[in-house]
Structure formats: C-alpha cells, structure tokens
C-alpha cells in the first residue's frame, strides 16, 4: 500500500498558476507605459511608473505570504484568511474554489481542531503530519503494519492512525484511516479514501464540488 503526495508549489509556480499573474503583468505594463511617456509627460510618467512598481511589489509580497502560509504552520495561525478562497455550502453540496496556487484546500475540523488539507486525488490515503497528529490525538494504531509512503524524496515508512471525526462544510467523516507521515510538516492531504465516501465529487470552472451521502448542517 502506498500514497503519492503533491509537491509544495514553488514561488514561480504559485505566481504562474494564480490570478496574481494577471496583476503582475498589469503592474509591469503600467510601469512600462510610464517609462514611455516620461519625456512628453514627465509628471504622469512618474506617477504611472511609481504606481506600477508599487503594485508589482504588492503582488510579490502577496505571493511570498501565500507560499509561507502553505509551508509554515505557525505562519498559518498568524494569517488565517489571507489569499485563500473559502469553501461554502450551496444546497446539498460543499463548494471549494481553487486556491491561488492552483490546488484545492479544505479548512476542516479534525477531532475539533482546525486544520487545512490539500485535496489530492492522486493520494490513496488521507495523510497528516506527525506534529498535527500528536496535537489532534491521532495515534498510531496498534497491531497495524506500517505502510510505505511514496514521496518526491523516495519511500518512507509511516504509521496508520484513525481520525475520529473530520468535518467541513456539510460533510462529516468519522473513523477515517490516515497515514501519520514523517517529513510533511505543515501539510495534510485528503486522499481517495475520503473522497470515496462521498455520493459524488467533480470540478466545474475552477471549483471542487463535493456532495455527501448524508449532508450535515454547515
């Protein structure tokens, strides 16, 4: 049994896969236009160049903050809502907009504790980091054989545990198997063993739509 995990996005990947790219291009165009008209219209040219440069710095700053927010759990606590679209309940479904990094992220309660999960359809099992497993009371199950966790850095042995309750939107999953994965601090993954419990799921126009078998109150 194994599980594949998506790599964390790089700075360039985060920018290229998000709406920030359009903002960055617009900022560069504004700065370039300011340079072109600087001689005939010096005052307007300076204003446009300053505005374009300032906007570009803002885009780079937001990109850096989003990358730090994804890769650093302590930073996640400091900036809980920056730049990441929120899931919502619409009718009998939970809608999860694509994040600026091109992935779908879920804000869930795990045994009553808030945690973020990357939805990964290529992962066989749900996976949680060792630190978050300890904090959330997810302990290795006695008598269960370790699994080999396949990552970008090779295979690692990992223990299996059980999430008593994972809830978000109008979805509640109980007694969900999860790999307690070494070396993936700050990242949790929702795998196919979670998605297979749903009545259905699909992606439409950049939104992941999850339909539970028994909808819960959001």
N, C-alpha and C positions, 0 to 999 in steps of 0.2 A: 504493500500500500504506500502510495506517495502523494505528494501535493506539490504543485507548482505555484510560485508566488511571483507577482509582477514586481519589477524593479521600481524603486523610487524614481520619480522624474528628475531629470537634470534641470539646471537653470534654463538652458536653451529649450529643452522640451516643454517646460512649463510655459514659457512665453509663446512658443510657436503653436501650442495646442489650445490656446485660450483666446478669449476676446481681448486680452491685453495686446495681442499683436496688432490689431486694428488701431488701438490707441497709440501704440508706439510709432506706427507708420504715419499716423496723422500728425503726431508731435514732430517727427522728423521733417515731414512735408512743410509744416508751419515754419520751422526753423530755417529750412532751405529757402522758402519764399521770402522770409525776412532778409536773408543774405542777398537775394537777387535784387530786391528793391531798396537796398540800403543807400545806394548813391542817389537815385532820384528822389526818394522819400526817406531820408535818414531817420526821422523820428518814428515813423510807422515801422520801418525795417527793424529798428532796435526793439520795439515793443513785440513784434512778431517773433523775432529770434529769442528774446527773453522768455516769452510765453511758451514757445516750442521746447526750449531747453528745460524749462521748469516742468512741463508736462511729461517729458521723457524721463526726467529724474523721478517723478511720481510713479510712472509705470514700472521703472526698475525697482523702486522701493517696494511697491506692492508685490511684485514678483518675488523679491527676496523674502518678504514677510510670509507669503504663502508657502514657499519652499520650507522655511523654518518651521512653520506651523504644522506641516505634514510630517517632517522628520524629527521634530523635537517635542516630546510630550509635555515638558514643562512650559514651553512656549505656547502650546495648545491651551493650557489653562489660563495663560495671561491674555490671550486674544481669542476668545471662544467663537467669535462670529465673523471674523474678517475674511471677506472674499469668497466664502464657501456657500453656495446656494443651499437653502433649507428644504428638506423634504416636506411634503404636505399630504393630507388625506383628502381625496376627491371621490365622493361616492363610496364605493366598496374597495377602492384602490389607494395605495400609497405611491406618490409620485416623487422621484428623486432626480432633480436636474443634474446634468453633467457638471462637474467641478471645473474650475479654470485650468486644471492640469490635465483635463481630458479623461478623468476617471469618475466613477460614481462612488460617493462617500455617504455613509449612513451614520447618523447620530443616534445611538441606541443606549438603552439602559441594560447593563449586564449585571444581574443579581442586584439591581437597584442602583448601580454605579454608572455614571455617564461615560461612554466610550465611543470612539469613532472607528468605523470599519470601512475598509476598501472592499467593494463588491467585485469578486474575481471569479468569472465563470470558468476560468481555466484551472481553478483550485478544486481538488476533490473534496477536501475537508475544510471546515472553518478553522482558523488558526489565531491564536492570541500570543502576545509576547509574554515572556516569563515574569517580568515585573508586574504587568497588569493582571496576570493570572493570580499571582500572590495577593495583590490588593483586592481582587474581586472574589476571592475564595474559590478559585478554580484549581483544584489539586489534582495531581496525577492519580489516575485510577489504579488501585491495587490489583495485581493479577493480570493486567493487560500488557501485552507485548509492546515495546517501543516501535515507532514507525520511522522510516527513513524519509526525512524532509528534503526534497529536491529544491535547491535554490540556485541563484546565479553563481554562487561561490562553491557549488558542489553539494553533496549529500551530507546531512547531519542527522544524528539520532534525536528523536523527540518523543516526549511522553504524551499519552492521550488523557484528557480530562473531560469533564462534563459541565456545561453551562446550565445551571438550574433554570434560569429564565433570561431570555433576550427579547427586549421589546422596543419597538419604534413604530411611529405612525399608527396604523390599525392592525399591526402584526405582533403576535406573541409566539415565540418558540420556546418550548420547555424541554429539558433533558437533551440538549443539543451536544453531540460529540464535538470536541475541539482539540486540535493539536496545540500543546504548550511548546511554542517554538523558540529555540535559542537564537540569538543574533538578529532579531527583528524588533528591537525596542522601539516603541512609539507607533508601531503599525499593527493593526489587527485586520484579518481578512475574513469576509463572509464567503464561504465556498458553496459548492453544489449540494452538499448535504443539507444546507439551509434552504437553498432555492427549490430543491425537490419537494420540500414540504408545502410549498405554495400551490394554490389552484392554478396559477399561471404567472408568467412574467414576460415582458417584452420591452423593447426600446423603440420609442417613437420621437423623432425630431429632437434628439438630444436629451430625452427624459426616460429614465428607467421606471417602468410601471410594474408594481408588484401587487398581485391580487391574492389575498389569503383565502384559505378554505373556510375559515370561520373568522370574519372581521371582528376586531375588538374596538372598543371606543378609544379614539385618539386623544 
